[in-house]
Amino acid sequence: MTIPKNASAQNQQDFIRIQDLFYLCLNKWHWFVLSLAVCLGAAVWYLLTTPPVYTRSASILIKDDSKGKSTSGAMEDFADFGMFATSTNVNNEMGTLQSPDLMREVVSRLNLNMDYHTDGRFHRQTVYGEQLPVKTILVDFPANQATAFTMQLKDGNVTLFDFKKDEKSIDGSFTGTLNDTISSPVGKIVIQPDSSYEKEEETLLYVSHVPIQSAVAAYSMNLSVSQNDEKSNIITLTFKDVSTQRAEDVLNTLIAVYNENWVKDKNQIAVSTSMFINDRLGVIEGELGNVDNDISSYKSEHLLPDVQVAASMYMAQANEANASIKELNNQAYMARYIRNYLTDETNRFRLLPASSGIENSNISTQISEYNNQLMERNSLVSHSSVKNPLVKEMDASLQALRSALVTSIDNQLVALNAQIKSQQNYSGQVTSQIASNPNQAKYLLSVERQQKVKESLYLYLLQKREENELSQAFTAYNTRIITMPGGSMIPTAPVKKNILLMAFALGLLIPVVVIFMMENMNTVVRGRKDLEHLTIPFVGEIPLSFRKKKKFSRQPQEKECVVAVKEKSRNVINEAFRVVRTNLEFMQDKESESYVIMLTSANPDSGKTFISFNLAASLGIKGKRVLAIDLDLRKGSLSQYAGSPKKGISDYLAGDVKDIKEIIVQPSEDARLEIIPVGTIPPNPTELLFSERLNQSIAKLRKEYDYIFIDCPPVEIVADATIISQLVDMTLFIIRAGRLDRSILPEIERFYTDKKYKNMSLILNGTDGGSGRYGYKYGYKYGYTGYTKEE
C-alpha cells in the first residue's frame, strides 16, 4: 500500500473550501448580524453628520478667430489696422480659468474667506447669500490670519463671544448694535444687516475668517475645468460646494473676471498705439503752427501777391509731382521713425505702433507678428523671470524679428528715396521753367510744401486715432456662455447608495475575513476531512455529548463521569456508539472467543476514558460480557465511574491482592459491564506493568469475558501504552477534534505503517454536529504525576 507523504496533500487538507467556509459563516450568523448592525449604523451616522455636497456646472464657448476677423462684420473695415487678429488656444484658456490669481479675484469679490454656519440636527449648516441675515466686516484684521467667533443676534443687538485667533481661544463677550463698530480681540468689527434679516428672530451664527491663500486653495480644489472634445472649443466648468447658490456665484464671477482680464489684455496694443499717436500729434501740431507763422510773416514783410496765378500754366504739372513727393515723404518719415524706434535700446521691450503708415504689407505683417511675440514674452516674464529658458528663447526670436524688420525698413527707405528723387527731378524741371517768378515765389513754394506735408500727416494721425478708439470700443469677449451655471438638487457627495452598499459589503466581509483568518490559524484537527489522507482504518466518530461550562475558579475541578450510552436511547451519541460497535465487530477476528482492546491517544484529554466506558457499555447492552480495566495508573480516570475504590489493579500487580476477582467492581446496578479500577496510585507504574501477573491476569480474564477494554495513558508521554500493546488484540487510537494538532497526524500514520501497535484503528472524538467540520474550542490541561502538559 502506498502512503501519501508529500506536503501538497497536507496543504490540501489545510485549505478551506468555499462550502466549508459557508457552513462556518452560517454557524456564526450572529457575528454577521452584529457586524452589519455596526457597519450600517456607522454608515448612517456618517451620512447624517456629513454635510451634502452639490455640483454645479457651466459651459462656455471659446471663440477662435485665427483669420484676424472680428466677430462683428462692421469691424472688417479695420482689419488692416491689425488690432483684432487673434489665435486662441483652448488648452491655454483652460489653464487660465484654473489660475490661482483668477480664483483670488473671485474670492475677494464674493468675500468667500468669511464662512457662516448655524446649528443643525446632526451637523452645522452653511449659511450663504439670501439665507445670510447679516454681513460681517473685519475692519483692520490681516487677510493672511485666521479667526473665528460666535455671533448672537436679537432685537437689533449683537453679542460676540468664543473668539479664536490662530487656534487660540480668547475669553470674553462683546456687545453692540447693527451697523455699529464693535471693538474685539481681533480688531474692529462691523455687522451690517441684509435683506433677509428679521429683527424679532433670535439667530446664532458661527463666523470664521480663513487666510485668503487657504480660501483660494480650497475653492481651487473644488473647481474642475474640462474640454468636451479634443476638437471642440467648448469648456465645461464644474464646481462642488455645500451651498448651491455659492457654487453658482463662483462660476458666474469666475467667467466674468476671465472676460474682463481677456479684454484688458487684448486692449493693451490699442492703448500703446493711442499713446504713440497722441505724442506724434502734439509734435506735428507744433511744427505745423510754425510753418503757418513763417508764411504769414514772409508775405506781410514782402507784400507778395498770389504767385500761383503767375505760374498757373506750370503749377498743374508741379502739383502732381508735389502730391507724389508729399505721399512719399510721409512714408519715409514714418519708416525712419519706426527704424529709430527699433534701434533705440530703451524701446527694446516696448510695442511698436500697429498703424505705421508704411504702405508695405510685408512690413505691416512683420510689425503685427513682432507685437504679438513681444506681448507673449512680457506676459511670460511677469509670471516667471528673464532667466527663464523660454524667455531667453523668445528674446532671441524677437531679436531676429527686429533685425529682419530693420532690414525691411531700410529696403523700403531706399525705394522711397529713389522715388522721391525721381519726383523731385521732375518737379525741378517744371519749376525751372517759371523764369519770370521772383525768388520769393520759390521760397513760398517750399514753405507751403512743408505746410501741406504737415497737414497731411496730421490728418492721417487723427484718422488713425479714431480708428484706434473704435477698435477698443468694438473689442468683444472671446467667450460665449452656452449653459448657465446649474445642476441637480440631488447631492453628489456623500452618495447614500454607495456608502450603504459599501457598509453592507463590509458588514458581510469583516466576519468572513475574521472567520477565514481564525480557521487558517487553527492548526488542530477539525473533523473527518482532516483524516482522509491517513491510511489507518477508521472505526467511527463520536460527537460531543455535552459542553462544559466555564468556571472561573482556581481550585482544581473534578471531571464528570458521563454515561452517554443508555439502553433504548436513540439520540445522536447512542447511534454513534452503535456505529462504532458495529464496525468494531466487523473488524474483529471471528475465530477469537475473547477480544482485548487497548484505547490510547497522542495527547491528553482526548476522551479515552469516556469512549472506553461507553463503548464497553454499548457492547454490554447487546448482551456481551464486557470488562474495562483502568491501566492509566497515574490518573485512574476510568476508576471514577466505579467511585475510585481503594483496591485495584495496582494492588493486585504489587501482590497486595491475591485474586483478581476481588478487585472487579460494577459501576451501578443497571450497568452491563464490570470495571477493574486502578486502586492505589503507585509510585512505579511502569515497573508494575512489566509484572508477569499482568500477563497471567489478562490470559485468565480472556476466558471469562467477550471483550476486555484497557484504558491506557497517551503515547509518547510515558512507555505504558507500548508495554500494554503486547497483551492486546487491537489498538483504538483516539483523536480528539479541536485538541490534536494536525502536525502530529504524520507521526500517528508512522505508528500504523511501522506496526508499533497491534491492529491499530482510529476513532474521531468530540466532533461538533452543529457546525460540521469546524467550530471547536480547546485548551484544557492533562496532568500526570511528575508531568503536566498544556494544550
Secondary structure, DSSP 8 states (H G I E B T S, - for coil): ------HHHHHHHHS--HHHHHHHHHHTHHHHHHHHHHHHHHHHHHHHHS--BEEEEEEEEE---TTS--SSGGGGGGGGGTSS-----HHHHHHHHT-HHHHHHHHHHHTTTEEEEE--SSS-EE--GGG--EEEEESS--TTS-EEEEEEEETTEEEEEEEEETTEEEEEEEEEETTSEEEETTEEEEEEE-TT--TTS-EEEEEEE--HHHHHHHHHHTEEEEES-TT--EEEEEEEES-HHHHHHHHHHHHHHHHHHHHHHHTHHHHHHHHHHHHHHHHHHHHHHHHHHHHHHHHHHHT---HHHHTHHHHHHHHHHHHHHHHHHHHHHHHHHHHHHHH-GGGTTS---S------HHHHHHHHHHHHHHHHHHHHHHHS-TTSHHHHHHHHHHHHHHHHHHHHHHHHHHHHHHHHHHHHHHHHHHHHT-TTS-HHHHHHHHHHHHHHHHHHHHHHHHHHHHHHHHHHHT---SEEEEEEEE--SS-SBS-HHHHHHHHHHHHHHHHHHHHHHHHHH--B--SGGGGTT--S-EEEEEE----------SS-----------TT--SHHHHHHHHHHHHHHHHS-TT-S-EEEEEEESSSSSSHHHHHHHHHHHHHHTT--EEEEE--TTT-TGGGGGT--SS-HHHHHHTS-S-GGGG-B-SSTT-S-EEE---S--S-HHHHHT-HHHHHHHHHHHTT-SEEEEE---TTTSSHHHHHGGG-SEEEEEEETTTSBGGGHHHHHHHHHTT-STTEEEEEEEE-TTSTT-------EEEETTEEEE-
